Amino acid sequence: MRWGKHVGALRRLVPVAAVLALGLLTAACFQPLYGSHPLGASDSVRDKMAAVEVAQIVAKNGTPEARLAVALRNALMFDLNNGAAPVAPTHRLTITLNSGIMTVIVDVASGRPETQVEALNATFTLTEIATKKVVLNVSTSGRASFDIPGSAQRFARQRASRDAEDRAVNAVAESIRNRLASFFVAGT
């Protein structure tokens, strides 16, 4: 009778032990993407991304795109090299921006927008500095919605719009960073 109780417990432990054994066997196969250890004989992804020079993003002074361009460049420089300029850049990242606001929900009684979406589209080109060869040419976008609290609160509307712009910039910067990491790992 006592043996039957132990058999049930052993049956539950066998799958757990199998999963743990399989995990131990495959643990050496995985490496963090942004880790500082080199992948094979070449530099690590972090080292390769730190060697990317982010060019100034062209935008007219005094326009919303100018603020977004500075914010995007700063976010990318921080993501790629902790805010420092690369010592010996191997690649140059050139970005063009296009932004706009789309109205999603309109109040039927007043005709005023209640919810809007900040849209930020970016086209970026990665060029090898030594050969001046374009190795990557991709487009990405970021969207962030915001609610308008009412017609009497215009400063709250401006703050909500600014916060949505910042969220869209962060989404685009993260997308560009991930695409660059993918390029440096896989070469595509």
C-alpha positions in Angstrom: 0.0 0.0 0.0 2.7 2.4 0.9 4.6 1.7 -2.4 1.5 2.9 -4.4 1.7 6.3 -2.8 5.4 6.7 -3.8 4.7 5.6 -7.4 2.3 8.4 -7.9 4.8 10.9 -6.6 7.5 9.4 -8.9 5.3 9.8 -11.9 4.9 13.4 -11.2 8.6 14.0 -10.7 9.7 12.2 -13.9 8.4 15.0 -16.3 9.9 17.7 -14.1 13.3 15.9 -14.0 13.2 15.5 -17.8 12.5 19.2 -18.4 15.3 20.2 -16.0 17.8 17.8 -17.7 16.8 19.1 -21.2 17.3 22.6 -19.9 20.7 21.8 -18.6 21.7 20.3 -22.0 20.6 23.3 -24.0 21.8 26.0 -21.6 25.1 26.5 -23.4 23.3 27.1 -26.7 21.7 30.5 -25.8 23.4 33.8 -25.5 21.9 37.2 -24.8 21.5 39.3 -27.9 22.9 42.5 -26.4 25.5 40.8 -24.3 29.1 41.9 -24.2 30.5 38.4 -25.0 31.7 38.0 -28.6 29.6 35.9 -31.0 32.1 33.4 -32.4 35.4 35.0 -33.6 33.9 38.5 -34.3 32.9 41.4 -32.0 29.8 41.3 -29.9 26.6 42.9 -31.0 27.1 45.6 -28.4 30.5 46.5 -29.8 29.2 46.6 -33.4 26.2 48.8 -32.4 28.6 51.1 -30.4 30.5 51.7 -33.7 27.4 53.1 -35.5 27.4 56.9 -36.0 24.0 58.4 -35.9 23.9 61.3 -38.3 22.0 64.5 -37.6 18.4 64.1 -38.6 17.4 66.9 -41.0 14.3 68.8 -40.1 13.2 72.4 -40.4 13.9 74.6 -37.4 10.8 75.4 -35.3 8.7 72.5 -36.6 7.4 69.6 -34.6 9.7 67.3 -36.6 12.7 69.2 -35.4 11.9 68.3 -31.7 11.2 64.7 -32.7 14.4 64.5 -34.7 16.5 65.6 -31.8 14.6 63.2 -29.4 15.0 60.3 -31.8 18.7 60.9 -32.4 19.3 61.2 -28.6 17.4 58.0 -27.9 19.3 56.1 -30.6 22.7 57.4 -29.4 21.8 56.3 -25.8 20.6 52.9 -27.0 23.6 52.2 -29.2 26.4 53.6 -27.2 25.1 55.0 -23.8 24.9 58.5 -25.2 28.6 58.7 -26.3 29.8 59.3 -29.8 31.5 56.2 -31.3 35.3 56.4 -31.1 36.0 54.6 -34.4 32.7 54.5 -36.3 32.3 51.7 -38.9 28.7 52.5 -40.0 26.6 55.6 -40.4 22.9 55.7 -39.7 20.9 58.2 -41.7 17.3 58.8 -40.8 14.4 60.8 -42.4 11.3 61.5 -40.5 7.6 62.2 -41.3 5.1 62.8 -38.5 1.4 63.6 -38.3 -1.7 63.4 -36.1 -4.8 61.3 -37.1 -8.2 61.9 -35.5 -9.7 58.6 -34.3 -12.9 59.6 -32.3 -14.9 62.8 -32.8 -17.5 64.1 -30.4 -20.8 64.0 -32.3 -22.3 67.0 -30.4 -19.4 69.4 -30.7 -17.5 68.0 -33.6 -14.2 68.2 -31.7 -11.8 65.3 -31.6 -11.7 63.2 -28.4 -9.0 60.7 -29.3 -6.1 61.2 -31.7 -3.1 59.2 -32.7 0.4 60.6 -33.1 2.1 58.9 -36.1 5.8 58.9 -36.7 7.3 57.3 -39.8 11.1 56.8 -40.2 13.1 55.6 -43.1 16.7 54.7 -42.1 19.8 53.8 -44.1 22.8 52.0 -42.6 26.0 52.7 -44.7 29.5 51.2 -44.2 31.8 54.1 -43.9 34.8 52.4 -45.4 33.1 51.3 -48.6 30.2 53.8 -48.7 28.0 50.8 -49.5 24.4 50.9 -48.2 23.9 47.7 -46.3 20.5 48.3 -44.9 17.5 50.5 -46.0 14.3 50.0 -44.0 11.2 51.9 -43.0 9.6 51.7 -39.6 6.8 53.5 -37.7 5.5 54.3 -34.3 2.0 55.1 -33.2 0.8 56.4 -29.9 -2.8 57.5 -29.0 -3.9 60.2 -26.6 -7.2 61.5 -25.3 -8.2 65.1 -25.3 -9.7 66.0 -21.9 -12.0 68.8 -23.2 -12.0 72.1 -24.9 -11.3 74.1 -21.8 -8.1 72.2 -21.0 -5.9 73.2 -23.9 -2.6 72.8 -21.9 -3.6 69.3 -20.9 -4.2 68.5 -24.6 -0.8 69.9 -25.5 0.9 67.8 -22.8 -1.0 64.7 -23.9 0.1 65.3 -27.5 3.7 65.8 -26.4 3.7 62.6 -24.3 2.2 60.7 -27.3 5.0 62.1 -29.5 7.6 60.9 -27.0 6.1 57.4 -26.8 6.1 57.2 -30.7 9.8 58.3 -30.7 10.7 55.6 -28.2 8.8 53.0 -30.3 10.7 54.0 -33.4 14.1 54.1 -31.6 13.4 50.6 -30.2 12.4 49.3 -33.6 15.6 50.8 -35.2 17.8 49.4 -32.5 16.3 45.9 -32.8 16.6 46.0 -36.6 20.3 47.0 -36.3 20.9 44.2 -33.8 19.3 41.7 -36.2 21.4 43.0 -39.0 24.7 42.6 -37.0 23.8 39.1 -35.8 22.3 37.6 -39.0 23.7 40.0 -41.7 20.3 40.5 -43.3 
